[in-house]
């Protein structure tokens, strides 16, 4: 196994920790894992892992895309729980 393959495997294993971000875990499961989800949104798997382990928040610009790709199974509200109401005020009162 190459060094990059080991690195990718390590990144995917990090998502199994109990502290991971559930909306990203759900999205990854829908696409067969970190790599599949990252490919679907055209970003590096390491970026997805960083969102999953809460190292970085999901960028605002990616939230609508993720919501659409998952058919609403993962929502903007879930992806940005602390500030969604400021970014998308039209979602207030919807559940």
C-alpha positions, 0 to 999 in steps of 0.5 A: 500500500502506498503512502497516499493510500495509507494517508487516505485510510487514516483520514477515513478512520478518523471519521469513525470517532465519536466526536465527528460531525454527523451531517458530514458522516451521513453525506459520506455514507451516501457516497460510499465514504470520504473519497466518494463524497469528496469526488462528488463535490470536487474537493480533496478528501482531506477537506471532508475529513477536516469538516468531519472531525470539526477541524474546519466548518463546512464552507457556506458556499458548499452547503447548498450544494451538499443539501442538493446532492443529498436530496435534503438528507443533509441540510444547511441548518445541519451543516451550519448549526451555529449561524444558519439563521444569519446566512439563510434567514428565509429558513427560519421557522422551517423544519 
